[in-house]
Amino acid sequence: MQSLRSKLLSALGCLVLSLSLISQACAHLMVAQNGTLNFLDDDVFLVVSLPATAFVWADTDGDERLSIAEFAASRMGIITAISEQLVLRHKRGPLQLHSIMVSPVTPHDAPKSPARNVVVMGRFSIKEAQGPLQFSVDLFGSRLAQQSLKITATHKAKGQRDEFTLTPDNREKVLFTTASSR
């Protein structure tokens, strides 16, 4: 009995460690103010790095970064803001972002330091989508350098690629229009 319990605790410990390492690894895979929309079958997978200042209400000490405590306390609010302000829509309206994961991006050499960026991952289901898809963002940072978000949308099966930059003055883009697709 003790051996089984010991093995289960060891396996659980390995799982927790693996998940924390995966979270940190994913957080560093996306450059700040960049994102991707990858079309695969009936889904669109989103990965985007947003500045911490996009969540100014979560930054309780006003240092333009999110500490571990600030991030933890505001995590659900951050997810709500993302689901409302990172939107993929079709002619019937917005599609829901599913499986949202958020991770603060901390410096490699100081993982307990406050985060300047937050990496977001999620999935839109486009199975029922009709007409062209439009992507819009209303989460920008407070500094001038944080006022743009470069997105690369890729639909490998159709050979489509679309690169564009969204700003507070240009918050939305119809995807894969012939003028911008390559």
C-alpha positions, 0 to 999 in steps of 0.5 A, a space after each residue: 500500500 505504501 509503495 502504491 501511494 508513494 508511486 502516485 505521489 511521485 507521479 503527481 509531483 512529476 505531472 505538476 512539474 511538467 505542467 509548470 515547465 510547459 507553461 513557462 516554455 509556451 510563454 516564451 514561444 511568442 514574441 511580444 505584440 505578436 500572434 498567430 491564427 492557425 486554421 486546422 480543420 474546423 478550428 482556429 488556434 490562437 496564440 498571442 502575446 499581449 502587454 501587461 499594461 493591456 490589463 491596467 486594472 490588474 496592475 494594482 501597484 502601478 509598475 506596468 507589470 504583473 507580479 505573480 500575486 497580481 496575475 493570480 488575483 486577476 486571472 479570471 478577469 484577464 480571461 474574461 477580458 480576452 474572451 470579450 476583446 479578442 474576437 473572431 466573427 463571421 456573418 452571424 456574429 462572434 465565435 466563442 474562444 474556447 480552452 483559454 490558457 494564459 501565462 505571464 511572461 517573466 525573464 528567463 534569468 528571473 522567473 519570479 520577476 513581474 511579467 511585462 507580457 501575457 501569452 494567450 492560447 485558445 481555440 475558435 470552432 469554425 464548424 458552423 461559421 458562415 461567410 468571411 471571418 473577421 478578427 478584431 482586438 481591443 487589448 492594447 498596452 498603454 505605451 506607444 510601443 505597445 499600441 500594435 499587434 502583428 498577426 499571422 493567419 495561416 490556413 495551410 490546407 488552402 495555401 493561405 497566409 495573411 499578415 497584418 497589424 492591428 492598432 487602436 485606430 485599426 482594430 479589425 481585419 477580414 481574413 484572407 482577402 485577396 489584397 492581403 493574402 499571400 
